Amino acid sequence: AFMLGPTLWRLGSLYRRRFDFAEHVRPSLRNLAEATSESTSLYVRDGDRRVCLFRQNGPQAIRHHLDEGTHLTLDQGAAGHLIRAHTDGGSERSAKIIKNGYAVSLGERDSDTASIAVPVFAVDGGFIGALTVSGLRSRFDAEARAKAIDMAKTEASKLGPKLIVA
């Protein structure tokens, strides 16, 4: 006789948790995109790369665009630098990012784009990923980035404790 085992139940539970994860992340990304008028994302580490797990495009007609599921390197972009700081550490740049609580990128991946990233921590203090805001450098200037960092830190502090990481 054939019988379904515990592996199938485990896989189903992991699949369901991903939707629970999305139910919390998507509203946070929407709130942040509305507050900043820029695009927002949640990146997580995937081996030696990062993946855009969730994305909310900003309301502006001309904006930074990226699809969910896109894999990018860890050596460029605010999210890449922040993820490396919290998962590899060791460098002077990583120490500064951890001390400041954020990372900034100006035109690294695309000369017209700027981004900020803040860490998202689970209730147990474990690092989950990078909450980012990205936009055109001409509009997402130093003042806008400073405001976005504050808003993203607030959103990340509310989001993290809601997330269960498998």
N, C-alpha and C positions, 0 to 999 in steps of 0.2 A: 504494500500500500504506500502511496505517496502522501507525504505530509509536509506542510509549510513549516519551516523552522524559525528560530529566533532571529536569523539574519534578515529575513524579509521584514519582520517587525521593526528591527533596528533601522533598516533603510527607510521604511515608511515614517518612522519617528523623526529621522534626520530631515526627510523631505518636508514634513509638516512644520518642523521648527524653522525651516527657511521661510515659510510663509508667515509664521509668527514674527520672525525677524523683520520681514518686509513691512508688516503692519505697524511696526514702531518706527522704522527708519524713514519710510516714505513721508509721513506727516512732518517729521523733523526737517527733511530736505525741502519740502514745500514751504514750511514756515521760514526757513533761512533764505530761500530763493525770493520769497515775497518781501522779506525785510531788507535784503541787500540789492534786489533787482538784478542779481547775477545768477549764474548756474551753480548748482551745488551737487556734491557727490560724496559717496562713501567708498573708499578704497581699502582693500585688505591685501595682505601679503599672500602670494601664491608662488611658493618656491623662491626662485631668484628674481621674481617679477612682482608687480602689483596688478590687481584687477579692479576695474570700476564695477563694484557690485551693484550699486544703486545710483541713479542719476535723476536730477530734476533740472531741466533747462530753465534758464531765467526768462523773464517776460519780455526782454528787449528783442527787437527784430534782428539786430546784429549781435551775436553772442558767441561765446566759446561753446562748441558742440563736440560731444563725444558720446558714443553708444555704451550702454551697459554691457558688461562682458569684455570690454576692450582691455587687453593686457598691455602694460607699459613697463619700462625699465624702472629701477629703483634709484638710478643715478641722476635723474632729472625731475624737475617739478616739485612743488611743495609737498605733495603727498608722498612721493618717492623718498625725499629727504627725511620726512617725519617718520615714515615707516622704518627706514634704516636706523634712524636714531633710537627708536624704541625696540628694535629687534636685533640689531647688530651692535650698535653703540661703538664706543672706543675712540671715535675721531673728535677733533676739536669742534667741528661743525655739529656733530651729534650732541655733544655736551651743551653747546649753546642752545640748540633747539629744545632740549629737555628742560634746561633752566628757564627759557622764555615761555615754554608751553605752546609754541607754534613754529611753523616754518613758512617762509615766503619764497616765491619763485617769480622772477621777472624775465620773461622772454626766453626761458631755457628750451622748452620744447617747440614753441612757436613765438617768433619775435613780437607778435602783437598781443600776446596773452600774459596776464599776471594771475597768480593764485596764492591763496593762503591755505594752510592746513592745520588743524588742531587734533590732538589725540582723543579717541573715544575709549574709555576704560569700562570694563564690566564691574559689577557690584563687588567682586572679589579683588579688584584692582588690576586684573589682567588686561593687557593691551588688546583691543579689538581691531582698530584700524584708524584711518585718517578721514576726518570730516573736512571737506574742502569747499571753498568758494572760489570761482574762477570767472574772469571777465576780460574784456579788452583793456589793454594798458592805458589807452587814452581816457577811459572812463573810470576804471578801477585803480585810481591813483592812491597815493600814500594815505590820505585822509579816509577814503572809502575802505581801504584795506584794514586800517586800524579799527574802524567801526565793525567791519566784518569779523575780525579776529575776536573782538569782545562778544559779538552775537553768536559766533560759532562755538566759543568756549561755553557760553550759557546753554546753548542747545545740546552740546556734547555732554555736559554734566547732567542734563535731564534724560538724555537718550541712553547713555551707557548702562545705568542700573536696571533698565527695562529689558536688556538683551541677555538672552541665554545662549552661550556659545557651546556647541556640541563638541 
